[in-house]
Amino acid sequence: MSSAKLTFRAATKADVPALVALIERAYRGDESRAGWTTEADLLGGQRTDAGMVAAVVDDASGRLLVGEADGVPVACCQLENRGGHAYFGMFAVDPGAQGGGLGRRVLAEAERVAREQWGADEMRMTVITLRAELIAWYERRGYVRTGQTQPFPYGDERFGLPKRDDLEFEHLVKKLA
């Protein structure tokens, strides 16, 4: 991946099937274990579905940013303009392309879009608190743990089948200005 030119664009409805597959590969099942972002030990089932991805694509307050290498989607993230700040989510990097700086480039592009196109002064996100390695990755990029948490949506299979009963999300924030 490092030799391929990475380009960014907003996702379209035609991208939905490929992006669902990318997100699933990055987080669920044995294929996700090729990268370091797997949630396979915490959650089974789906990470997302076509309806959820299409809703992000159609949301007028944001976009689903696609990172492509040689015309193939290798990464994506959700950006939502929430008036003064932006929300970052649905972040996925193909497991075979992880560890080479691609995620860092996608995050930097998302921050640029939020700052330059929307005038956002900070980026916010939620991360499962048990994902210590992932939280540390975000902290190295300037994100701060707020200590504010919210419960995992147990019983809503659209977000996966929990393998533990202690899942919750923590809010992280980064000043963009």
C-alpha positions as CSV (number, residue, x, y, z in Angstrom):
1,M,0.0,0.0,0.0
2,S,2.8,2.5,0.8
3,S,3.8,2.7,-2.9
4,A,0.2,3.3,-4.1
5,K,-1.1,6.9,-4.3
6,L,-3.8,7.4,-1.8
7,T,-6.7,9.6,-3.0
8,F,-9.8,10.8,-1.0
9,R,-13.3,11.4,-2.1
10,A,-16.9,11.3,-0.6
11,A,-18.6,8.0,-0.9
12,T,-21.6,7.5,-3.1
13,K,-24.4,4.9,-2.9
14,A,-22.6,2.8,-5.4
15,D,-19.8,2.4,-2.8
16,V,-22.0,1.0,-0.1
17,P,-21.4,-2.8,-0.7
18,A,-17.6,-2.3,-1.0
19,L,-17.5,-0.2,2.2
20,V,-19.6,-2.6,4.2
21,A,-17.2,-5.4,3.2
22,L,-14.2,-3.2,4.1
23,I,-15.6,-2.3,7.5
24,E,-16.4,-5.9,8.3
25,R,-12.9,-7.1,7.2
26,A,-11.3,-4.5,9.5
27,Y,-13.3,-5.4,12.7
28,R,-15.0,-8.8,12.6
29,G,-14.1,-12.4,12.0
30,D,-10.8,-14.1,11.3
31,E,-9.9,-11.9,8.4
32,S,-9.8,-8.9,10.8
33,R,-7.0,-10.6,12.7
34,A,-4.6,-9.8,9.9
35,G,-4.6,-6.2,11.2
36,W,-4.5,-4.8,14.7
37,T,-7.9,-3.1,14.8
38,T,-9.9,-6.3,15.2
39,E,-12.8,-6.4,17.7
40,A,-13.3,-10.1,17.1
41,D,-12.4,-11.0,20.7
42,L,-15.0,-8.5,22.0
43,L,-17.8,-8.7,19.5
44,G,-19.2,-11.2,17.0
45,G,-21.9,-10.6,14.4
46,Q,-21.8,-7.6,12.2
47,R,-20.0,-4.3,12.7
48,T,-22.4,-2.5,10.3
49,D,-24.7,-3.2,7.4
50,A,-25.7,-1.7,4.1
51,G,-28.5,0.4,5.6
52,M,-26.3,2.0,8.2
53,V,-23.6,2.8,5.7
54,A,-26.1,4.2,3.2
55,A,-27.5,6.4,6.0
56,V,-24.1,8.0,6.5
57,V,-23.6,8.4,2.7
58,D,-27.0,10.1,2.5
59,D,-26.6,12.3,5.6
60,A,-26.5,16.0,4.5
61,S,-24.7,17.0,7.7
62,G,-21.6,14.9,6.9
63,R,-19.9,12.5,4.6
64,L,-18.3,9.1,4.4
65,L,-14.8,9.7,3.3
66,V,-13.2,7.0,1.2
67,G,-9.4,6.5,0.8
68,E,-8.6,4.7,-2.4
69,A,-5.3,3.2,-3.7
70,D,-5.3,2.4,-7.4
71,G,-9.0,2.9,-7.5
72,V,-9.8,0.4,-4.8
73,P,-11.3,1.5,-1.4
74,V,-8.7,0.7,1.3
75,A,-10.0,2.9,4.1
76,C,-13.0,5.0,5.1
77,C,-14.3,7.2,7.9
78,Q,-17.5,8.9,8.8
79,L,-17.4,12.7,9.3
80,E,-20.4,14.6,10.7
81,N,-20.6,18.3,11.0
82,R,-22.2,19.0,14.4
83,G,-21.9,22.8,14.4
84,G,-18.6,23.9,15.9
85,H,-17.2,20.4,16.2
86,A,-17.0,17.3,14.0
87,Y,-17.8,13.7,14.9
88,F,-15.4,11.0,13.6
89,G,-16.6,7.4,13.3
90,M,-17.0,4.3,11.1
91,F,-13.2,4.3,10.7
92,A,-11.8,1.3,8.8
93,V,-8.5,0.4,7.2
94,D,-8.2,-2.8,5.2
95,P,-6.4,-5.3,7.5
96,G,-3.7,-6.0,4.9
97,A,-2.9,-2.3,4.6
98,Q,-2.6,-1.6,8.4
99,G,0.6,-0.7,10.1
100,G,2.1,1.4,7.3
101,G,0.7,4.9,8.1
102,L,-2.5,4.7,6.1
103,G,-4.8,5.2,9.1
104,R,-2.7,8.2,10.2
105,R,-3.2,9.7,6.7
106,V,-6.9,9.1,6.7
107,L,-7.3,10.7,10.2
108,A,-5.2,13.7,9.1
109,E,-7.5,14.2,6.0
110,A,-10.6,13.9,8.1
111,E,-9.3,16.6,10.5
112,R,-8.4,18.8,7.5
113,V,-11.9,18.5,6.1
114,A,-13.5,19.2,9.4
115,R,-11.3,22.3,10.1
116,E,-11.1,23.8,6.6
117,Q,-14.5,23.0,5.1
118,W,-16.7,23.1,8.2
119,G,-14.7,25.4,10.5
120,A,-14.8,22.8,13.2
121,D,-12.6,23.6,16.2
122,E,-12.5,20.1,17.5
123,M,-13.0,16.5,16.5
124,R,-14.9,14.1,18.8
125,M,-15.2,10.3,18.7
126,T,-16.2,7.3,20.9
127,V,-14.0,4.2,21.3
128,I,-14.7,1.0,23.3
129,T,-12.9,1.5,26.6
130,L,-11.3,-1.9,26.4
131,R,-9.5,-1.0,23.2
132,A,-6.4,0.3,25.1
133,E,-4.1,-0.1,22.1
134,L,-6.4,1.9,19.8
135,I,-7.0,4.6,22.4
136,A,-3.2,4.9,22.8
137,W,-2.9,5.3,19.0
138,Y,-5.4,8.2,19.1
139,E,-3.6,9.7,22.1
140,R,-0.4,9.8,20.1
141,R,-2.2,11.8,17.5
142,G,-3.4,14.4,20.0
143,Y,-6.7,13.0,21.2
144,V,-7.5,13.3,24.9
145,R,-9.6,10.9,26.9
146,T,-12.5,12.8,28.5
147,G,-13.5,10.3,31.1
148,Q,-17.1,10.6,29.8
149,T,-18.5,7.2,28.9
150,Q,-21.7,5.9,27.4
151,P,-23.1,2.3,27.5
152,F,-22.6,-0.1,24.7
153,P,-26.0,-0.8,22.9
154,Y,-26.5,-4.3,24.3
155,G,-29.4,-6.0,22.6
156,D,-29.0,-4.1,19.3
157,E,-27.5,-6.7,17.0
158,R,-26.9,-4.1,14.4
159,F,-23.7,-3.2,16.4
160,G,-22.6,-6.7,17.0
161,L,-23.0,-9.6,19.4
162,P,-21.1,-8.8,22.6
163,K,-18.7,-11.5,24.0
164,R,-18.3,-9.6,27.2
165,D,-20.6,-7.8,29.6
166,D,-18.3,-4.9,30.4
167,L,-18.3,-3.0,27.1
168,E,-18.8,0.8,27.1
169,F,-17.6,3.7,25.0
170,E,-15.3,6.6,26.1
171,H,-15.4,10.0,24.4
172,L,-12.1,11.3,23.0
173,V,-11.6,14.8,21.7
174,K,-8.9,16.8,19.9
175,K,-8.7,20.5,19.4
176,L,-8.3,21.3,15.6
177,A,-7.5,25.0,15.8
